[in-house]
């Protein structure tokens, strides 16, 4: 999903259409995002709202290849890519794929939204509509990308380890996951006290939140999202068979690279 330039649901929902083992597809949650891509942002900015917080602009214009739009800060994470093949998970309109192709790196992408992958293919990128849980590429990758804070895709902390283990299945033994995340602890308005509200996230982990889009006069439905802090990510990644190194790229934002631990099967617990 598009990150910021700086970059009520009754059941479990997983955003951007990647269903958890116990969750449904959620392309409908992204309908306003798809509409903004399809009409070229004709209704104005696409905004994202976190539950209980203010609306923020997204980097829609950059994804639409507006020459005056600056890239999200986490694009610099592409410098961590050493070789292909690369899979961009939640590739949107293929901007990362274009940049990698310009460096001579083989890359492909998946996204739940047909409007996104259509734009990517129109610009010469290899992209398809697919769900990370059911995607069967027939090969493993040197790098997986989860930029745009797409480490939030699992939607809940409880789903993070299964999600990371799934990523491990798609990686070569020397492969890495390159991601950007948002640390919930950087926002003083979020407390470590779980909400008891029927409309709030209602979880014991403060990074379990909900998002919704605003586009023109329309407001989309809430969907689950995970703003995992680096310490928690490192602990959960270790359970899934990864070691992690971090770099900051702004207040509350970070980049991380997850590498497989030799001799660990990502499908097995510790």
N, C-alpha and C positions, 0 to 999 in steps of 0.2 A: 504494500500500500504506500501511497506517497507520504514521505516524511515531511515535517515542517522544514522551511528553507534553511533553518539552523538545525538546522535540524535537531422497553423492559421485557427482558427475556425470561420465560418461565422454565427453560431447560438449558443445558450446556450448549453454548454456541462458540464456534471457532471461526475467527475472522478470515477474510481473504480466501475462503473456500477450502481450506485445508482441514479436513475433518479429523478429529482425534479418534482413537479407537471407540470411544463411547459417545462421540458427538456427530451431528449431522453436517452435511455440506451447508455453506452459508453464503452462496453467491448472492442471495437476495439481500443480505446485510450490506452488500457492496453496490447496490443498484445505483445510488447517486454518484459514486465514483465512476461506475461504468458509463453513466449518462454524461458526466463531465468529459470523459475521454471521447465519447462518441460525437459530442457536439462541439468539441474543441474549446471547452470552457466558455461557451457563449453566455452563460448566465452569471459569470463572475468567478470569484474565487471559490475553490472547494475548501471548506473548513473542517477541522476535526475537533471534537469536544471530548475531553475526558470527564468521567463522572465526577461531579462536584467541583470541577475546575473550569477555567475560561476556554472559549473557543480559540483555536490557533490556525493560522494559514498553513496550507500544505505546499509542497513543491510541484503542484500540478503543472504550472507553466513550463518548468524545466522538462518534465516528462513529455509535454506536448511539443518540445523542441522550439520553444520561443527563444530566439537568439538573445533577447534582453534579460532572460531569467538565469540567475546564477545557480550552480549546482548545490545540492545538499552537502554539508560538510563531510559526511561519511563516505563520499565518493573517493576520498583519498585512501580508503581501505583497499582499493583495487591495486595499490602499489604492493600489497602483500601477495598478490597472485604471481606465482613463479612460472607456471606452465599450465597447459590444459591436460585433459578436458575439464571444463568448469561448468557447473550447473548453478544458475541464478534462480533461487526459489522465491517466487513472488516477483518475477522479472518485470512486471508492468509493461511499459511500451518499449523496453529493450535498450534503454540508454546505456546501462552497464555493459550489455553485450556488444554494442557499437564501440564503446571505448576499448574493450578487450580485443575486439577484432582489429582495431587500429594498431594494437601492439603485437599483432600476430598470434594471439592466444585463441585456441579453439574454445568456444563457449556456446551453450544453449540455455534456454530458460523455460520455466513453467509458471503458469498463473491460472487461477480459477476463472478469470474474466476473459471472455472471448473478445470484448472490445479492446482489451490491453494487448493480447497476443496478436490480434489482427494488425494493430498499429506497428508492433514489433516486426512482424513479417513484411509489412509494407516497406519498411526501411532496411530490408535485407537481413534481418536477424532470424535465427533458428529458434522458434518459440512455439509452444503448444499449450492448449488448455489441459491441465492435469492437476491432480490432488497429490500432495507429497506422500500421503499414506498409501495410495494405490498406484503410484507411478512406478512403472517397470521399464527402466531404460535399457536393460540388457548389457550394461557395463557399469563400472565404478569410476569415480571422479577424483581428480587431484585436489580440487577445491570445490566447496559448496559456499554460495553467497547467501547471507541473510541480512542484507542492508535495508535501510529505511526502518530500522528498529524491528525487523521481522523476527527477531528472537521472541517477540511477543505473540507469535502465531498460536502457540499452544493454548493461550487464553487463561490458563490457571497454572499455578505452581505445581499442583498435583499432576499435571499432564506433561511437565517439562522433561522428566527423565525418559518416559517412553518416546517423546519427540526426539530427544538427542540420540537415543538408541536407534531410532529409525534413520537418522542422518548417518550414523556410523555404518549402517548397512550399505549406504550408497557411496562410501568413501573407500579409496584404496588404502593400503596399510600405511602409506606415507602421506595420506591426504589430510587436509585441514578444513575446518569450518571457519569462515571469515564473517563476522557479524558486527552489527551495531546495536546498542541497547540504550535504554533510558532508565536511570536509577531513581526509583521512587523517593529515596531518602533526600534527594536534593530539593524537594518541594516542601516547604515548611507547612503548607496547608494539609499535607497528608500525615496522619498520625499512625502509630503502631497499634491503635485500638481498633479491632474489627467493628464494622458497622452492623447495627441491628436493624437497619432500615430495610423494608421490603423492596425498595427501589435501588438500593446500593449494591455493590459487589457482594457483600455478605460473606466474606471469606476471612480466615484468620491471618492471611498474608496480605500486607498493605499494598503490595504490587499487583495483586489481582484486581483489575479494574474493568471498566467498560468504556467503550468508545461509540461515537456515532458521527455521521457526516452531516454537514449542512451545505446545501448547494442551491443558490437562488433563494426561493422562498420555501424550499422543501427541506424536511428533516428526516433523516433515515432512522432505522431502529438501532437500539443499543446492541452491541455485541461484545463478547468477552475479549480481553487483551491482557497481556502480562508485561508489566514493567519491572523486570527482575534486577535487583541490585547485584553488583559484581561479586560480592562475597557469597551470596546465595547461588549465583550462577556457577561459581567455581566448585562449590560443594556438590551441587547437583550434577555438574559435568563429570566430576570424579566418580560418582556412582554409575554414570553411563560409560565410563571407560575413556575419559578425555582428561588431558591436562590443559590449562588455560594460561594465556598471557594477555595483559590488558594494556590499553593506552587511552587516555582521556582525549576527548575532542570537543569540549565545551562543558558548561555547567550542567551537571546531571546526565551528560551523554558520555558514552564510552565506545571504544572499539575493542574487539576481542578476537583472538584466534585460538581455536580449539584443535588440539592435535591428539590423535589416537595414542593411547598408552600401549607400548609393545606387550604382546602376550595377553591383552585383555579382550574378551569377546564383548562387544557393545550390547549384545542381547542378553547378557547375564548380569545379575546384580552382584554386589560385593558381600 
